[in-house]
């Protein structure tokens, strides 16, 4: 499973500032990026670095992808409304 590329290259700290739900998903799986404070971890690396079970990593990435896809859908809808 691959995270949505647009977000995979972003640092977790910048994503959490705009999308705290990602922190909720990570905390649910005992990946505590919210309180870590590191600003250099990329989203694409976080799950791999903190999860040794490939099935669990795929599950976490899938949950994040569902959330991010919803964000993308909302942005697309807003853009379409503005064009009308």
C-alpha positions as CSV (number, residue, x, y, z in Angstrom):
1,X,0.0,0.0,0.0
2,X,1.3,3.4,-0.9
3,X,0.2,6.6,0.8
4,X,-1.2,9.3,-1.4
5,X,2.0,10.7,-3.0
6,X,1.0,14.3,-2.4
7,X,1.1,13.7,1.4
8,X,3.7,11.0,1.6
9,X,6.5,13.5,1.2
10,X,5.2,15.9,3.9
11,X,6.5,15.9,7.4
12,X,4.2,14.5,10.0
13,X,4.4,17.7,12.1
14,X,3.0,19.8,9.1
15,X,0.3,17.2,8.4
16,X,-0.8,17.1,12.0
17,X,-1.1,20.8,12.1
18,X,-3.6,20.7,9.2
19,X,-5.0,17.2,9.7
20,X,-5.1,16.2,13.4
21,X,-7.2,13.1,12.4
22,X,-4.0,11.6,11.1
23,X,-2.6,11.8,14.6
24,X,-5.7,10.1,15.9
25,X,-5.2,7.2,13.4
26,X,-1.5,6.9,14.4
27,X,-2.2,7.0,18.1
28,X,-4.9,4.3,17.7
29,X,-2.0,2.1,16.4
30,X,0.3,3.2,19.2
31,X,2.5,5.4,17.0
32,X,2.8,8.5,19.1
33,X,3.8,11.2,16.6
34,X,1.5,13.8,18.3
35,X,3.7,14.1,21.4
36,X,7.0,13.2,19.8
37,X,7.8,16.7,18.5
38,X,10.2,15.7,15.8
39,X,9.6,17.8,12.7
40,X,11.7,15.8,10.2
41,X,9.8,12.5,9.9
42,X,8.1,12.1,6.5
43,X,4.6,10.5,6.6
44,X,5.8,7.8,4.1
45,X,8.5,6.7,6.6
46,X,6.6,6.9,9.9
47,X,4.6,3.7,9.6
48,X,7.5,1.7,8.3
49,X,9.8,2.9,11.1
50,X,7.3,2.1,13.9
51,X,5.6,-1.0,12.5
52,X,7.4,-4.3,11.9
53,X,4.3,-6.3,10.8
54,X,3.7,-5.6,7.0
55,X,0.0,-6.4,7.4
56,X,-0.4,-3.9,10.3
57,X,1.5,-1.3,8.3
58,X,-0.8,-1.8,5.3
59,X,-3.8,-1.4,7.6
60,X,-2.5,1.8,9.0
61,X,-1.7,3.2,5.6
62,X,-5.1,2.2,4.3
63,X,-6.8,4.1,7.1
64,X,-4.7,7.2,6.4
65,X,-5.4,6.9,2.7
66,X,-9.2,6.7,3.3
67,X,-8.9,9.9,5.4
68,X,-6.7,11.7,2.8
69,X,-8.9,10.6,-0.1
70,X,-11.9,12.1,1.7
71,X,-9.9,15.4,2.0
72,X,-9.1,15.3,-1.7
73,X,-12.8,14.7,-2.5
74,X,-13.8,17.7,-0.4
75,X,-11.2,19.9,-2.2
76,X,-12.4,18.7,-5.6
77,X,-16.0,19.4,-4.7
78,X,-15.2,22.9,-3.4
79,X,-13.2,23.7,-6.6
80,X,-16.1,22.5,-8.8
81,X,-18.6,24.7,-6.8
82,X,-16.3,27.8,-7.3
83,X,-16.2,27.2,-11.0
84,X,-20.0,27.3,-11.4
